[in-house]
Amino acid sequence: MGRGRAKAKQTKVARELKYSSPNTDFDALQQELGSGDDRFAARRSDDDEQVDARWGEYSYDER
């Protein structure tokens, strides 16, 4: 019991999401995606090396 009100609210929210058209700043999105900033790639590789060093002892490649 009581599921009707919750389902009605979910249906309302789903309809709003489906039929609404959000205001998207495509110029800002293009600048963000096409910036060519390599500092994030460098940070990711450093993080990968730290993870490899920490979990390397659990490697099953030693046959």
mmCIF file of the N, C-alpha and C atoms, coordinates in Angstrom:
data_MODEL
# 
_entry.id   MODEL 
# 
loop_
_atom_site.group_PDB 
_atom_site.id 
_atom_site.type_symbol 
_atom_site.label_atom_id 
_atom_site.label_alt_id 
_atom_site.label_comp_id 
_atom_site.label_asym_id 
_atom_site.label_entity_id 
_atom_site.label_seq_id 
_atom_site.pdbx_PDB_ins_code 
_atom_site.Cartn_x 
_atom_site.Cartn_y 
_atom_site.Cartn_z 
_atom_site.occupancy 
_atom_site.B_iso_or_equiv 
_atom_site.pdbx_formal_charge 
_atom_site.auth_seq_id 
_atom_site.auth_comp_id 
_atom_site.auth_asym_id 
_atom_site.auth_atom_id 
_atom_site.pdbx_PDB_model_num 
ATOM 1   N N  . MET A 1 1  ? 0.839  -1.174  0.000   1.00 0.00 ? 1  MET A N  1 
ATOM 2   C CA . MET A 1 1  ? 0.000  0.000   0.000   1.00 0.00 ? 1  MET A CA 1 
ATOM 3   C C  . MET A 1 1  ? 0.888  1.243   0.000   1.00 0.00 ? 1  MET A C  1 
ATOM 4   N N  . GLY A 1 2  ? 0.390  2.293   -0.570  1.00 0.00 ? 2  GLY A N  1 
ATOM 5   C CA . GLY A 1 2  ? 1.155  3.523   -0.593  1.00 0.00 ? 2  GLY A CA 1 
ATOM 6   C C  . GLY A 1 2  ? 2.124  3.618   -1.760  1.00 0.00 ? 2  GLY A C  1 
ATOM 7   N N  . ARG A 1 3  ? 2.153  2.622   -2.600  1.00 0.00 ? 3  ARG A N  1 
ATOM 8   C CA . ARG A 1 3  ? 3.063  2.619   -3.756  1.00 0.00 ? 3  ARG A CA 1 
ATOM 9   C C  . ARG A 1 3  ? 2.568  3.562   -4.854  1.00 0.00 ? 3  ARG A C  1 
ATOM 10  N N  . GLY A 1 4  ? 1.301  3.833   -4.905  1.00 0.00 ? 4  GLY A N  1 
ATOM 11  C CA . GLY A 1 4  ? 0.710  4.651   -5.962  1.00 0.00 ? 4  GLY A CA 1 
ATOM 12  C C  . GLY A 1 4  ? 1.279  6.050   -6.033  1.00 0.00 ? 4  GLY A C  1 
ATOM 13  N N  . ARG A 1 5  ? 1.446  6.678   -4.884  1.00 0.00 ? 5  ARG A N  1 
ATOM 14  C CA . ARG A 1 5  ? 1.957  8.048   -4.857  1.00 0.00 ? 5  ARG A CA 1 
ATOM 15  C C  . ARG A 1 5  ? 3.415  8.086   -5.311  1.00 0.00 ? 5  ARG A C  1 
ATOM 16  N N  . ALA A 1 6  ? 4.221  7.129   -4.861  1.00 0.00 ? 6  ALA A N  1 
ATOM 17  C CA . ALA A 1 6  ? 5.637  7.077   -5.258  1.00 0.00 ? 6  ALA A CA 1 
ATOM 18  C C  . ALA A 1 6  ? 5.764  6.793   -6.751  1.00 0.00 ? 6  ALA A C  1 
ATOM 19  N N  . LYS A 1 7  ? 4.945  5.877   -7.256  1.00 0.00 ? 7  LYS A N  1 
ATOM 20  C CA . LYS A 1 7  ? 4.991  5.556   -8.687  1.00 0.00 ? 7  LYS A CA 1 
ATOM 21  C C  . LYS A 1 7  ? 4.554  6.751   -9.519  1.00 0.00 ? 7  LYS A C  1 
ATOM 22  N N  . ALA A 1 8  ? 3.565  7.476   -9.075  1.00 0.00 ? 8  ALA A N  1 
ATOM 23  C CA . ALA A 1 8  ? 3.104  8.662   -9.797  1.00 0.00 ? 8  ALA A CA 1 
ATOM 24  C C  . ALA A 1 8  ? 4.213  9.714   -9.867  1.00 0.00 ? 8  ALA A C  1 
ATOM 25  N N  . LYS A 1 9  ? 4.930  9.873   -8.766  1.00 0.00 ? 9  LYS A N  1 
ATOM 26  C CA . LYS A 1 9  ? 6.035  10.844  -8.743  1.00 0.00 ? 9  LYS A CA 1 
ATOM 27  C C  . LYS A 1 9  ? 7.144  10.397  -9.695  1.00 0.00 ? 9  LYS A C  1 
ATOM 28  N N  . GLN A 1 10 ? 7.484  9.104   -9.692  1.00 0.00 ? 10 GLN A N  1 
ATOM 29  C CA . GLN A 1 10 ? 8.515  8.598   -10.604 1.00 0.00 ? 10 GLN A CA 1 
ATOM 30  C C  . GLN A 1 10 ? 8.104  8.779   -12.056 1.00 0.00 ? 10 GLN A C  1 
ATOM 31  N N  . THR A 1 11 ? 6.833  8.543   -12.339 1.00 0.00 ? 11 THR A N  1 
ATOM 32  C CA . THR A 1 11 ? 6.331  8.719   -13.697 1.00 0.00 ? 11 THR A CA 1 
ATOM 33  C C  . THR A 1 11 ? 6.419  10.179  -14.114 1.00 0.00 ? 11 THR A C  1 
ATOM 34  N N  . LYS A 1 12 ? 6.083  11.071  -13.220 1.00 0.00 ? 12 LYS A N  1 
ATOM 35  C CA . LYS A 1 12 ? 6.149  12.508  -13.504 1.00 0.00 ? 12 LYS A CA 1 
ATOM 36  C C  . LYS A 1 12 ? 7.582  12.933  -13.801 1.00 0.00 ? 12 LYS A C  1 
ATOM 37  N N  . VAL A 1 13 ? 8.513  12.493  -12.971 1.00 0.00 ? 13 VAL A N  1 
ATOM 38  C CA . VAL A 1 13 ? 9.921  12.840  -13.160 1.00 0.00 ? 13 VAL A CA 1 
ATOM 39  C C  . VAL A 1 13 ? 10.448 12.252  -14.468 1.00 0.00 ? 13 VAL A C  1 
ATOM 40  N N  . ALA A 1 14 ? 10.079 11.012  -14.766 1.00 0.00 ? 14 ALA A N  1 
ATOM 41  C CA . ALA A 1 14 ? 10.524 10.373  -15.994 1.00 0.00 ? 14 ALA A CA 1 
ATOM 42  C C  . ALA A 1 14 ? 9.997  11.125  -17.213 1.00 0.00 ? 14 ALA A C  1 
ATOM 43  N N  . ARG A 1 15 ? 8.748  11.561  -17.171 1.00 0.00 ? 15 ARG A N  1 
ATOM 44  C CA . ARG A 1 15 ? 8.179  12.325  -18.278 1.00 0.00 ? 15 ARG A CA 1 
ATOM 45  C C  . ARG A 1 15 ? 8.894  13.657  -18.461 1.00 0.00 ? 15 ARG A C  1 
ATOM 46  N N  . GLU A 1 16 ? 9.194  14.327  -17.350 1.00 0.00 ? 16 GLU A N  1 
ATOM 47  C CA . GLU A 1 16 ? 9.907  15.604  -17.435 1.00 0.00 ? 16 GLU A CA 1 
ATOM 48  C C  . GLU A 1 16 ? 11.280 15.416  -18.061 1.00 0.00 ? 16 GLU A C  1 
ATOM 49  N N  . LEU A 1 17 ? 11.978 14.353  -17.669 1.00 0.00 ? 17 LEU A N  1 
ATOM 50  C CA . LEU A 1 17 ? 13.299 14.095  -18.237 1.00 0.00 ? 17 LEU A CA 1 
ATOM 51  C C  . LEU A 1 17 ? 13.211 13.744  -19.721 1.00 0.00 ? 17 LEU A C  1 
ATOM 52  N N  . LYS A 1 18 ? 12.201 12.998  -20.086 1.00 0.00 ? 18 LYS A N  1 
ATOM 53  C CA . LYS A 1 18 ? 12.067 12.542  -21.465 1.00 0.00 ? 18 LYS A CA 1 
ATOM 54  C C  . LYS A 1 18 ? 11.719 13.687  -22.408 1.00 0.00 ? 18 LYS A C  1 
ATOM 55  N N  . TYR A 1 19 ? 10.844 14.554  -21.998 1.00 0.00 ? 19 TYR A N  1 
ATOM 56  C CA . TYR A 1 19 ? 10.327 15.574  -22.903 1.00 0.00 ? 19 TYR A CA 1 
ATOM 57  C C  . TYR A 1 19 ? 10.930 16.959  -22.692 1.00 0.00 ? 19 TYR A C  1 
ATOM 58  N N  . SER A 1 20 ? 11.775 17.125  -21.718 1.00 0.00 ? 20 SER A N  1 
ATOM 59  C CA . SER A 1 20 ? 12.373 18.452  -21.508 1.00 0.00 ? 20 SER A CA 1 
ATOM 60  C C  . SER A 1 20 ? 13.589 18.610  -22.413 1.00 0.00 ? 20 SER A C  1 
ATOM 61  N N  . SER A 1 21 ? 13.888 19.825  -22.745 1.00 0.00 ? 21 SER A N  1 
ATOM 62  C CA . SER A 1 21 ? 15.086 20.101  -23.536 1.00 0.00 ? 21 SER A CA 1 
ATOM 63  C C  . SER A 1 21 ? 15.977 21.024  -22.696 1.00 0.00 ? 21 SER A C  1 
ATOM 64  N N  . PRO A 1 22 ? 17.026 20.465  -22.110 1.00 0.00 ? 22 PRO A N  1 
ATOM 65  C CA . PRO A 1 22 ? 17.887 21.261  -21.230 1.00 0.00 ? 22 PRO A CA 1 
ATOM 66  C C  . PRO A 1 22 ? 18.672 22.296  -22.025 1.00 0.00 ? 22 PRO A C  1 
ATOM 67  N N  . ASN A 1 23 ? 19.013 23.375  -21.360 1.00 0.00 ? 23 ASN A N  1 
ATOM 68  C CA . ASN A 1 23 ? 19.832 24.414  -21.984 1.00 0.00 ? 23 ASN A CA 1 
ATOM 69  C C  . ASN A 1 23 ? 21.283 23.980  -21.895 1.00 0.00 ? 23 ASN A C  1 
ATOM 70  N N  . THR A 1 24 ? 21.873 23.658  -23.035 1.00 0.00 ? 24 THR A N  1 
ATOM 71  C CA . THR A 1 24 ? 23.245 23.181  -23.082 1.00 0.00 ? 24 THR A CA 1 
ATOM 72  C C  . THR A 1 24 ? 24.111 24.219  -23.768 1.00 0.00 ? 24 THR A C  1 
ATOM 73  N N  . ASP A 1 25 ? 25.206 24.558  -23.136 1.00 0.00 ? 25 ASP A N  1 
ATOM 74  C CA . ASP A 1 25 ? 26.163 25.499  -23.719 1.00 0.00 ? 25 ASP A CA 1 
ATOM 75  C C  . ASP A 1 25 ? 27.163 24.692  -24.543 1.00 0.00 ? 25 ASP A C  1 
ATOM 76  N N  . PHE A 1 26 ? 26.877 24.544  -25.826 1.00 0.00 ? 26 PHE A N  1 
ATOM 77  C CA . PHE A 1 26 ? 27.698 23.701  -26.685 1.00 0.00 ? 26 PHE A CA 1 
ATOM 78  C C  . PHE A 1 26 ? 29.079 24.293  -26.931 1.00 0.00 ? 26 PHE A C  1 
ATOM 79  N N  . ASP A 1 27 ? 29.197 25.611  -26.896 1.00 0.00 ? 27 ASP A N  1 
ATOM 80  C CA . ASP A 1 27 ? 30.515 26.235  -27.072 1.00 0.00 ? 27 ASP A CA 1 
ATOM 81  C C  . ASP A 1 27 ? 31.442 25.888  -25.908 1.00 0.00 ? 27 ASP A C  1 
ATOM 82  N N  . ALA A 1 28 ? 30.916 25.964  -24.692 1.00 0.00 ? 28 ALA A N  1 
ATOM 83  C CA . ALA A 1 28 ? 31.718 25.612  -23.525 1.00 0.00 ? 28 ALA A CA 1 
ATOM 84  C C  . ALA A 1 28 ? 32.068 24.122  -23.539 1.00 0.00 ? 28 ALA A C  1 
ATOM 85  N N  . LEU A 1 29 ? 31.130 23.293  -23.966 1.00 0.00 ? 29 LEU A N  1 
ATOM 86  C CA . LEU A 1 29 ? 31.379 21.864  -24.046 1.00 0.00 ? 29 LEU A CA 1 
ATOM 87  C C  . LEU A 1 29 ? 32.460 21.556  -25.074 1.00 0.00 ? 29 LEU A C  1 
ATOM 88  N N  . GLN A 1 30 ? 32.406 22.229  -26.209 1.00 0.00 ? 30 GLN A N  1 
ATOM 89  C CA . GLN A 1 30 ? 33.412 22.020  -27.248 1.00 0.00 ? 30 GLN A CA 1 
ATOM 90  C C  . GLN A 1 30 ? 34.796 22.439  -26.762 1.00 0.00 ? 30 GLN A C  1 
ATOM 91  N N  . GLN A 1 31 ? 34.873 23.550  -26.057 1.00 0.00 ? 31 GLN A N  1 
ATOM 92  C CA . GLN A 1 31 ? 36.158 23.990  -25.517 1.00 0.00 ? 31 GLN A CA 1 
ATOM 93  C C  . GLN A 1 31 ? 36.695 22.996  -24.508 1.00 0.00 ? 31 GLN A C  1 
ATOM 94  N N  . GLU A 1 32 ? 35.818 22.470  -23.671 1.00 0.00 ? 32 GLU A N  1 
ATOM 95  C CA . GLU A 1 32 ? 36.248 21.525  -22.645 1.00 0.00 ? 32 GLU A CA 1 
ATOM 96  C C  . GLU A 1 32 ? 36.732 20.220  -23.264 1.00 0.00 ? 32 GLU A C  1 
ATOM 97  N N  . LEU A 1 33 ? 36.007 19.716  -24.256 1.00 0.00 ? 33 LEU A N  1 
ATOM 98  C CA . LEU A 1 33 ? 36.368 18.434  -24.860 1.00 0.00 ? 33 LEU A CA 1 
ATOM 99  C C  . LEU A 1 33 ? 37.546 18.559  -25.824 1.00 0.00 ? 33 LEU A C  1 
ATOM 100 N N  . GLY A 1 34 ? 37.673 19.682  -26.479 1.00 0.00 ? 34 GLY A N  1 
ATOM 101 C CA . GLY A 1 34 ? 38.716 19.842  -27.481 1.00 0.00 ? 34 GLY A CA 1 
ATOM 102 C C  . GLY A 1 34 ? 39.892 20.650  -27.015 1.00 0.00 ? 34 GLY A C  1 
ATOM 103 N N  . SER A 1 35 ? 40.087 20.760  -25.717 1.00 0.00 ? 35 SER A N  1 
ATOM 104 C CA . SER A 1 35 ? 41.150 21.618  -25.208 1.00 0.00 ? 35 SER A CA 1 
ATOM 105 C C  . SER A 1 35 ? 42.531 21.038  -25.457 1.00 0.00 ? 35 SER A C  1 
ATOM 106 N N  . GLY A 1 36 ? 42.649 19.720  -25.556 1.00 0.00 ? 36 GLY A N  1 
ATOM 107 C CA . GLY A 1 36 ? 43.949 19.105  -25.783 1.00 0.00 ? 36 GLY A CA 1 
ATOM 108 C C  . GLY A 1 36 ? 44.872 19.245  -24.593 1.00 0.00 ? 36 GLY A C  1 
ATOM 109 N N  . ASP A 1 37 ? 44.308 19.356  -23.421 1.00 0.00 ? 37 ASP A N  1 
ATOM 110 C CA . ASP A 1 37 ? 45.096 19.535  -22.208 1.00 0.00 ? 37 ASP A CA 1 
ATOM 111 C C  . ASP A 1 37 ? 45.621 18.180  -21.750 1.00 0.00 ? 37 ASP A C  1 
ATOM 112 N N  . ASP A 1 38 ? 46.927 17.997  -21.761 1.00 0.00 ? 38 ASP A N  1 
ATOM 113 C CA . ASP A 1 38 ? 47.527 16.704  -21.443 1.00 0.00 ? 38 ASP A CA 1 
ATOM 114 C C  . ASP A 1 38 ? 47.820 16.511  -19.956 1.00 0.00 ? 38 ASP A C  1 
ATOM 115 N N  . ARG A 1 39 ? 47.545 17.494  -19.140 1.00 0.00 ? 39 ARG A N  1 
ATOM 116 C CA . ARG A 1 39 ? 47.855 17.331  -17.717 1.00 0.00 ? 39 ARG A CA 1 
ATOM 117 C C  . ARG A 1 39 ? 47.002 16.241  -17.080 1.00 0.00 ? 39 ARG A C  1 
ATOM 118 N N  . PHE A 1 40 ? 45.782 16.022  -17.595 1.00 0.00 ? 40 PHE A N  1 
ATOM 119 C CA . PHE A 1 40 ? 44.936 14.971  -17.044 1.00 0.00 ? 40 PHE A CA 1 
ATOM 120 C C  . PHE A 1 40 ? 45.464 13.596  -17.434 1.00 0.00 ? 40 PHE A C  1 
ATOM 121 N N  . ALA A 1 41 ? 45.965 13.460  -18.640 1.00 0.00 ? 41 ALA A N  1 
ATOM 122 C CA . ALA A 1 41 ? 46.527 12.183  -19.080 1.00 0.00 ? 41 ALA A CA 1 
ATOM 123 C C  . ALA A 1 41 ? 47.750 11.839  -18.246 1.00 0.00 ? 41 ALA A C  1 
ATOM 124 N N  . ALA A 1 42 ? 48.571 12.827  -17.938 1.00 0.00 ? 42 ALA A N  1 
ATOM 125 C CA . ALA A 1 42 ? 49.756 12.585  -17.118 1.00 0.00 ? 42 ALA A CA 1 
ATOM 126 C C  . ALA A 1 42 ? 49.347 12.165  -15.712 1.00 0.00 ? 42 ALA A C  1 
ATOM 127 N N  . ARG A 1 43 ? 48.332 12.782  -15.173 1.00 0.00 ? 43 ARG A N  1 
ATOM 128 C CA . ARG A 1 43 ? 47.875 12.431  -13.829 1.00 0.00 ? 43 ARG A CA 1 
ATOM 129 C C  . ARG A 1 43 ? 47.345 11.001  -13.807 1.00 0.00 ? 43 ARG A C  1 
ATOM 130 N N  . ARG A 1 44 ? 46.622 10.609  -14.858 1.00 0.00 ? 44 ARG A N  1 
ATOM 131 C CA . ARG A 1 44 ? 46.094 9.252   -14.904 1.00 0.00 ? 44 ARG A CA 1 
ATOM 132 C C  . ARG A 1 44 ? 47.212 8.227   -14.958 1.00 0.00 ? 44 ARG A C  1 
ATOM 133 N N  . SER A 1 45 ? 48.256 8.484   -15.731 1.00 0.00 ? 45 SER A N  1 
ATOM 134 C CA . SER A 1 45 ? 49.338 7.509   -15.829 1.00 0.00 ? 45 SER A CA 1 
ATOM 135 C C  . SER A 1 45 ? 50.084 7.396   -14.501 1.00 0.00 ? 45 SER A C  1 
ATOM 136 N N  . ASP A 1 46 ? 50.240 8.510   -13.783 1.00 0.00 ? 46 ASP A N  1 
ATOM 137 C CA . ASP A 1 46 ? 50.878 8.455   -12.469 1.00 0.00 ? 46 ASP A CA 1 
ATOM 138 C C  . ASP A 1 46 ? 50.044 7.621   -11.505 1.00 0.00 ? 46 ASP A C  1 
ATOM 139 N N  . ASP A 1 47 ? 48.744 7.806   -11.551 1.00 0.00 ? 47 ASP A N  1 
ATOM 140 C CA . ASP A 1 47 ? 47.863 7.019   -10.688 1.00 0.00 ? 47 ASP A CA 1 
ATOM 141 C C  . ASP A 1 47 ? 47.952 5.541   -11.033 1.00 0.00 ? 47 ASP A C  1 
ATOM 142 N N  . ASP A 1 48 ? 48.032 5.223   -12.315 1.00 0.00 ? 48 ASP A N  1 
ATOM 143 C CA . ASP A 1 48 ? 48.138 3.826   -12.734 1.00 0.00 ? 48 ASP A CA 1 
ATOM 144 C C  . ASP A 1 48 ? 49.418 3.194   -12.213 1.00 0.00 ? 48 ASP A C  1 
ATOM 145 N N  . GLU A 1 49 ? 50.510 3.938   -12.250 1.00 0.00 ? 49 GLU A N  1 
ATOM 146 C CA . GLU A 1 49 ? 51.774 3.400   -11.759 1.00 0.00 ? 49 GLU A CA 1 
ATOM 147 C C  . GLU A 1 49 ? 51.717 3.145   -10.263 1.00 0.00 ? 49 GLU A C  1 
ATOM 148 N N  . GLN A 1 50 ? 51.063 4.022   -9.524  1.00 0.00 ? 50 GLN A N  1 
ATOM 149 C CA . GLN A 1 50 ? 50.940 3.828   -8.085  1.00 0.00 ? 50 GLN A CA 1 
ATOM 150 C C  . GLN A 1 50 ? 50.103 2.581   -7.789  1.00 0.00 ? 50 GLN A C  1 
ATOM 151 N N  . VAL A 1 51 ? 49.033 2.401   -8.540  1.00 0.00 ? 51 VAL A N  1 
ATOM 152 C CA . VAL A 1 51 ? 48.177 1.228   -8.338  1.00 0.00 ? 51 VAL A CA 1 
ATOM 153 C C  . VAL A 1 51 ? 48.956 -0.030  -8.702  1.00 0.00 ? 51 VAL A C  1 
ATOM 154 N N  . ASP A 1 52 ? 49.700 -0.001  -9.805  1.00 0.00 ? 52 ASP A N  1 
ATOM 155 C CA . ASP A 1 52 ? 50.489 -1.163  -10.198 1.00 0.00 ? 52 ASP A CA 1 
ATOM 156 C C  . ASP A 1 52 ? 51.506 -1.527  -9.129  1.00 0.00 ? 52 ASP A C  1 
ATOM 157 N N  . ALA A 1 53 ? 52.145 -0.528  -8.557  1.00 0.00 ? 53 ALA A N  1 
ATOM 158 C CA . ALA A 1 53 ? 53.150 -0.792  -7.533  1.00 0.00 ? 53 ALA A CA 1 
ATOM 159 C C  . ALA A 1 53 ? 52.501 -1.387  -6.282  1.00 0.00 ? 53 ALA A C  1 
ATOM 160 N N  . ARG A 1 54 ? 51.328 -0.889  -5.950  1.00 0.00 ? 54 ARG A N  1 
ATOM 161 C CA . ARG A 1 54 ? 50.674 -1.348  -4.735  1.00 0.00 ? 54 ARG A CA 1 
ATOM 162 C C  . ARG A 1 54 ? 50.101 -2.754  -4.898  1.00 0.00 ? 54 ARG A C  1 
ATOM 163 N N  . TRP A 1 55 ? 49.559 -3.081  -6.074  1.00 0.00 ? 55 TRP A N  1 
ATOM 164 C CA . TRP A 1 55 ? 48.896 -4.356  -6.267  1.00 0.00 ? 55 TRP A CA 1 
ATOM 165 C C  . TRP A 1 55 ? 49.753 -5.342  -7.055  1.00 0.00 ? 55 TRP A C  1 
ATOM 166 N N  . GLY A 1 56 ? 50.975 -4.977  -7.384  1.00 0.00 ? 56 GLY A N  1 
ATOM 167 C CA . GLY A 1 56 ? 51.839 -5.839  -8.168  1.00 0.00 ? 56 GLY A CA 1 
ATOM 168 C C  . GLY A 1 56 ? 52.156 -7.164  -7.502  1.00 0.00 ? 56 GLY A C  1 
ATOM 169 N N  . GLU A 1 57 ? 52.169 -7.186  -6.192  1.00 0.00 ? 57 GLU A N  1 
ATOM 170 C CA . GLU A 1 57 ? 52.490 -8.426  -5.488  1.00 0.00 ? 57 GLU A CA 1 
ATOM 171 C C  . GLU A 1 57 ? 51.394 -9.476  -5.635  1.00 0.00 ? 57 GLU A C  1 
ATOM 172 N N  . TYR A 1 58 ? 50.203 -9.054  -6.087  1.00 0.00 ? 58 TYR A N  1 
ATOM 173 C CA . TYR A 1 58 ? 49.106 -9.989  -6.265  1.00 0.00 ? 58 TYR A CA 1 
ATOM 174 C C  . TYR A 1 58 ? 48.989 -10.477 -7.705  1.00 0.00 ? 58 TYR A C  1 
ATOM 175 N N  . SER A 1 59 ? 49.962 -10.184 -8.520  1.00 0.00 ? 59 SER A N  1 
ATOM 176 C CA . SER A 1 59 ? 49.924 -10.558 -9.923  1.00 0.00 ? 59 SER A CA 1 
ATOM 177 C C  . SER A 1 59 ? 50.033 -12.068 -10.080 1.00 0.00 ? 59 SER A C  1 
ATOM 178 N N  . TYR A 1 60 ? 49.272 -12.617 -11.023 1.00 0.00 ? 60 TYR A N  1 
ATOM 179 C CA . TYR A 1 60 ? 49.308 -14.042 -11.288 1.00 0.00 ? 60 TYR A CA 1 
ATOM 180 C C  . TYR A 1 60 ? 50.110 -14.372 -12.545 1.00 0.00 ? 60 TYR A C  1 
ATOM 181 N N  . ASP A 1 61 ? 50.874 -13.408 -13.044 1.00 0.00 ? 61 ASP A N  1 
ATOM 182 C CA . ASP A 1 61 ? 51.648 -13.614 -14.267 1.00 0.00 ? 61 ASP A CA 1 
ATOM 183 C C  . ASP A 1 61 ? 52.895 -14.438 -14.054 1.00 0.00 ? 61 ASP A C  1 
ATOM 184 N N  . GLU A 1 62 ? 53.254 -14.704 -12.823 1.00 0.00 ? 62 GLU A N  1 
ATOM 185 C CA . GLU A 1 62 ? 54.478 -15.455 -12.537 1.00 0.00 ? 62 GLU A CA 1 
ATOM 186 C C  . GLU A 1 62 ? 54.181 -16.952 -12.656 1.00 0.00 ? 62 GLU A C  1 
ATOM 187 N N  . ARG A 1 63 ? 54.521 -17.494 -13.809 1.00 0.00 ? 63 ARG A N  1 
ATOM 188 C CA . ARG A 1 63 ? 54.215 -18.921 -14.039 1.00 0.00 ? 63 ARG A CA 1 
ATOM 189 C C  . ARG A 1 63 ? 55.443 -19.742 -14.086 1.00 0.00 ? 63 ARG A C  1 
# 
